[in-house]
Amino acid sequence: RSLFDFFDKHLLKDGSAKDLANVEAFCMGNGMKWHALNLWPPANVVNREFMLAIANGGDGEDELVMLENDDNTETIDESSLEYVYDPADPTPQIGGSTFNPTNCGRLPQNQVEKRNDVLVFTSKPLSEQMTIAGQIQVSLIVVSNVKGTDYVARACHVTANGTSENIADGIVRRFNLEPGIPTRIDIILSPVMNKLAAADRLRLQVCSSAFPKHGRHLNTSDSFHLAVEPTLSRQQVLLGGDKGSHIVVPTLD
């Protein structure tokens, strides 16, 4: 109906047409509905920062976690994680903003999260609901063995039953990396409004491909249309310390 009101007001010059809000945003997740807003992102958003870290999972195995950076957060020990990206077996894009009617929108991510070329960081279960509104910002400190590759970040909503679904993603393509030198990669994810219920979790995927939405990076310094010889890339993600990898989430709650 909003579309018709817009056309009536601006094309037909119908003075009786309903006035529209400056922004109409659809909130996904729990309690899905449209919101009429004056600004985007909303003026009252509060940024919450989560540090990427490794924690003991209680069963003797390490877990990749997102720890909220607040006054109660202890200093996170410096550590690193590594994954290998092979252009011959690119990490697939499951869902998201594509024109493929069979592979778009919110889709389960649990299978792709089992791949060895995807790092998966998960927050603790939320003690209360959280509404994300705006663009999530991911800052990775990486060490690459090649001069060029992609860095993909994908935020997911994990429900209490463990189902992980994508809500936003972003990509940075680099051709001028210095192998062996720590480099900060800032990735701004697509705009999103999504409500997580208490006991739900926020998850972040990190990888180097989102195929076929984005063409494969062949891990060279050659421009994309000239590269012909693919090579493996080994990406190290640095965690902890004063300037470790982290994620900033704009929230309303």
N, C-alpha and C positions, 0 to 999 in steps of 0.2 A: 504493500500500500504506500510506503514511503516514496517509492519510485514514481508512482502516479501523482502523488502530491507535489513532488519536485517538478515533474513535467507540467502539471497544471499551473503551478506558480510562475515558472520561468519561460515556458513556451506559449501557453495559452493566456498568460497574464491574468490568471484568475485570482482576484483579490480575496476570495473566500477560501482559497486552498490553505490547508494546515501548514503553519510554520514548522520548519524542521530544525532539529538540533544541529549545532555545528558539526558534531561527530556522532555517528551511531555505530557502536561497537558490539559485536556479538561475543558473549562470554561463554567459552567452552567449559567442559568439565562438569562439576557439580552445580546443579541449578542453572542450566543453560537458558539464557534469555538475552534479548537486546537491551543495551543501555544507551540512553541519550546523554551525551557529554558536551561540555563547552569547549574542552581542550583535549588534545591527544599528544603525549600521554596525559592522563588526568593530573591536575595541579597538586593533588594531595598524595601522590605516590611517595613511598619511602624505599630507598635502596637498601637491600639486605645482601651482605657479602658472604659468600661461602668459599672456604679454602679447600682445594683438592688435596687429598691425603690418602695414606695407607694406614689401615687400622687392623688390629687383631680381631678376627671374626668370632672368637669364642670357641670355635670348633678346631682351633689350631691353624686355620688357614687365614691368610690376609684378605682383607676386603678393601675395595677402593671406595672412598667415602667423600662426602661433601660436608665439611664442618662449618657451621655458621660462625663468622668472625665477630664475636661480641665481647663484652667485658669478662665473660667467664671462660673464653676460649684459651686453652693453654697453648704455649708455643709449640708449633708443629715441627717435628724433626725434619731435617732436610733428607730427601730421598729422590728417587727417580723411577720412572717406568719406561718401557720400551715396546714398540710394536713395529712390525715390518709390513710395508705396503707394496704389493706386487701388481703392477698395471695389467698383467695377464689374468689376474683374478681380482678385479676391483671390488671394493666394498659397495654393496648395492644400496640405492636409495629406496627405502620402503615408505610409501605415502609422501605427504608433503604437498607443496604447491606445484603441481604438474598438470599438464593437459591430458595425461593418460587416464581415462575413466576407470581403468582397472587397477591403478596404482596411484591414488591421490588421497588427500585428506588425512585424517587420523587413522592410523593402522597399528596393529600390534607389532612391537619391536623386539620381542623376546628372542626370536630366532637369530636375527642379525647381531644381537648383543652377545651371542655365544661365539662369534668369530674371534680369531686370534689377532686380527688387525683392527679391533675396536676396543678402546678403553672405556669402561663404564663406571662412572662415579655416582653414588646414590646417597641422598640425605637420610637422616634419621626420620622415623615416622613423625609427622607434624603433631604438635600438642594441640593446635587449633587450626582452623581453616586459614588458607592463604590464597589471595587473589593476585595473580600476576597481571600487570597492565602496562604494556610498553615494550621495549626491546631489551632482552637479556644481553649482557655484555660478557664475553668470555676472554680472559687473558691467559695465554699459555706461554710458558717459558720453555723453549724447545732447543734441542741440539740435533742437527740433521747431518747425515753423511753425504748428502747431495746438495747441489746448488738450487734445485727447483723441485717443488712438490706442492700439493694442496693440503690445507688444514680445514677440516670440517668439524663443526660443533652442532650438536642436536640436543635440545631440551625435551624431556619426556615427563609425562604424568604417570606415576606408578600408583595404581589403586591398592587398597588394602589386601586384595586377593592376589597381588603380584603382577597383574597385567600392566605392561609398559606401553604407552602410546605417545607418539611424537606430537609436540605442540608447536615447535618453532625450530628453525635451523639457519645456519649461515656458513659461508665458505670464504676462505682467503687463498688466493693463488699466488705463489711466489716463484720467481725465477732468479733471484739475486741473493740467495742465502750464502752465508759463509760456513762451509762445513766445519764442524767441531767447535763452533762458537755459539754460546747461548744467545738466543734471539727471542724477543718478545713478539708474540703474534696476537693481535687484538681482533676478535671476531664479533661482529654485531649481528645478532639473530633477527629474524623476521618479526614484525610486530605481532603481538599476541595478547589476548585477554583470556585467562583461564583460571578457574577456581578449583583449588585442591581442598578436600575435606580433611578434618582431623584424622590422623592415622595414615593418610596418603603420604607419598614421598615424591620428591623432585629428583630427577635423574639427568645426567649429562653424558652423552656419547662423544668421544673424540676419535677421529679417524682421518684418513687422507683421501677419501673418495666418496662420491655420492652419485654413482652411476646407475641409470643413464641420464638422470636429470642434468648432471654436469659431465662433460667429456673427460675421459681419463687423462690425468697428468702423467706424462711418461717419465717424470723424475729427472729432467734435464734442464739446463739453463736456456735451451733453445726456445724461441717463441712457440706458442701452442701450435700454430699451423705449419711449422717447419720441423718439429720434432718427429723422428721416425724410429729411433732405437730406444725401446723401453729398458729401464733398469730398476732393480729393487731399491727401495729407500728404507733406511732404518731411522726411526724417529724416537728421540728420547725426550720425555716430558719431565721437567724438574718440578718438584713439590717441596713445600715447607719453607722454613726460613722467613726472612722479612719480606721477600719479593717472590714468593712462590706462585704457581698457577692458581687462578681463582675465577670466580664467577660472580657477577653483580646482577641481582634480580630486583626489578621494580615491582613493588607490591602495594596494595591498598589496605591490607589488614595488618 
